[in-house]
Amino acid sequence: MRNTAIRTGVKSAFKSALQAIATRDPKKDEEALRLELRTISKAASKGVLHPRNAARRVARLAKSLAAPT
């Protein structure tokens, strides 16, 4: 049950980060990215996410943040 709650939090933070990145507001982007990185790191450290899965998610966010509009 704990793992389910953590995974749901990771997914929710990922979606909100993507929405913030879509607005192209630098302040919102930084805040959402920092929150998502923290959430993913916590999940990986607790063993809920595999470390490579966490790295892949972080890379996807960074890639979408760096992509031109």
N, C-alpha and C positions, 0 to 999 in steps of 0.2 A: 504494500500500500504506500509505503514511503517513496519507493522508486517511482510509482505512478504519479505521485504528486510532484516530484522533482522533474520528471520528464514533461509533465504538463506545463510547469513553469518555464522550462527551457523553450518549449514550442511557443508559448505565449510571448515570451521576451523576444524570440526570433521574429515573430510576425510583427510585433510593435517596432522592432529595429528596422525591418524592411519598410514599414510604412513611414518611419521617420526619415529614412534614406530617400524615399520617393519624394518627399517634400523639398529636398535639397536645401534645408536650413542647417548651416554648419553647427550651430549650437545644439540643436536637437539631435543631429547625427552623432556628435561626440557623446552626448549623454546616453542615448539609446545603445550605442556600440559598447560603451563602458559597462552598462548594466547587463547586456547580453554576454559579454566576455566574462564577467563575474559569475553569472548564472551557469554558464557552460563549464567554467573552471571548477566551480563547486561540485557540479554533477560528476565531472570526471574524477575529482579527488575522492569522492565518496564511492566511486565504483559503479555509479548508475549508468554513465556513458563510458564507452571505451575511449582511451586517450586519442586514438586515431580518428574516431568519430568526432570527438570534440575539436580536434585540429582541423578537420574537414569543414565543420560548421563555421569555425572562426575564419577560415580562408574564404569561404563563400561570402560571408558578410563583408570582409575586407575587399573582396573583388567587386561586389556590388556597390560599395562605397566609392571605390576608385573609378568605376565605370563612368565614361562621359554620358551626358544626357542626350 
